[in-house]
Amino acid sequence: MTKVQKRFQLQKPLDEALMQNIADAHSLYGIERIVIGSGNQDVLVEFDATRMRVANVESALLQAGIPVA
């Protein structure tokens, strides 16, 4: 397993629904950890680079209802 961290900017303000989507995203295949950054404007995602690429992570987050760039 090769763990990689990537920071993504949130495209909308953090609210309760987005917090729930982030909590649910922990169960996505290959994603190990998601941490909300200070200021609540970004997320740090730790993932298994042997299973996913950055583009796959971004796509999975978007499909999970987490608007990132």
C-alpha positions in Angstrom: 0.0 0.0 0.0 1.3 3.4 -0.9 -0.5 6.2 1.0 -0.7 9.6 -0.7 -2.2 12.8 0.6 -3.9 15.4 -1.7 -5.5 18.6 -0.6 -8.7 19.6 -2.5 -10.5 23.0 -2.2 -14.2 22.9 -1.4 -16.3 24.6 -3.9 -19.1 25.5 -1.5 -19.2 26.4 2.2 -19.2 23.6 4.7 -22.6 22.8 6.1 -24.3 19.9 7.9 -25.2 18.0 4.6 -21.6 18.3 3.3 -20.2 17.1 6.6 -22.4 14.0 6.3 -21.2 13.4 2.8 -17.6 13.7 4.0 -18.3 11.2 6.8 -19.9 8.8 4.3 -16.9 9.1 1.9 -14.6 7.4 4.4 -16.1 4.1 3.2 -15.2 4.7 -0.5 -12.8 2.2 -1.9 -9.2 3.3 -1.7 -9.8 6.3 0.5 -8.2 5.9 3.9 -8.8 9.3 5.6 -10.4 12.7 5.0 -9.6 15.7 7.2 -11.2 19.0 7.0 -8.7 21.8 6.8 -8.5 24.8 9.2 -10.8 27.4 7.9 -13.2 24.8 6.6 -12.4 25.6 3.0 -10.5 22.5 2.0 -10.1 18.8 2.7 -7.0 16.6 2.9 -7.6 13.2 1.5 -5.3 10.3 2.2 -5.7 7.4 -0.3 -4.1 4.3 -1.5 -2.2 5.2 -4.6 -1.9 1.5 -5.7 -5.7 1.5 -6.1 -6.5 5.1 -7.1 -5.1 8.1 -8.9 -5.8 11.7 -8.0 -8.4 11.9 -10.9 -10.2 8.9 -9.5 -10.2 10.4 -6.0 -11.6 13.7 -7.3 -14.3 11.8 -9.3 -15.3 9.7 -6.3 -15.6 12.8 -4.1 -17.8 14.5 -6.6 -20.0 11.5 -6.9 -20.3 11.4 -3.2 -21.6 14.9 -3.2 -18.4 16.7 -2.1 -17.8 19.5 -4.5 -14.0 19.8 -4.9 -11.5 21.2 -7.3 
